[in-house]
Amino acid sequence: MAKRYVNKSGKDKDGDITKLCNGAEAWSPRKKADAISDIENKIHEYFVKWTDGQETPIKVVKGATGKYLRTQRDGSTKNNLDDLPDC
């Protein structure tokens, strides 16, 4: 399983994550549905490397309206993908 690092995220008008990005990588941008499939089928792992050196995995979460992507940096319930610059 290949490890992919994300440094930007695409968001829709409601702030929902629509894609994962890293401009230095050929796979970028990766649509949300494709990233979810990659993670669930153990094809690729996605991570955010923060400025403090911590690395957190991006996980698939099942919500009331379907599956979505999120990180839980430091055990927070906040979706830190929202903190990344737009792509």
Secondary structure, DSSP 8 states (H G I E B T S, - for coil): -EEEEE-EEEE-TT--EEEEE-TTSTT-SEEHHHHHHHHHTTSEEEEEE-TTS-EEE-EEEEETTEEEEE--GGG-SS-GGGGS-B-
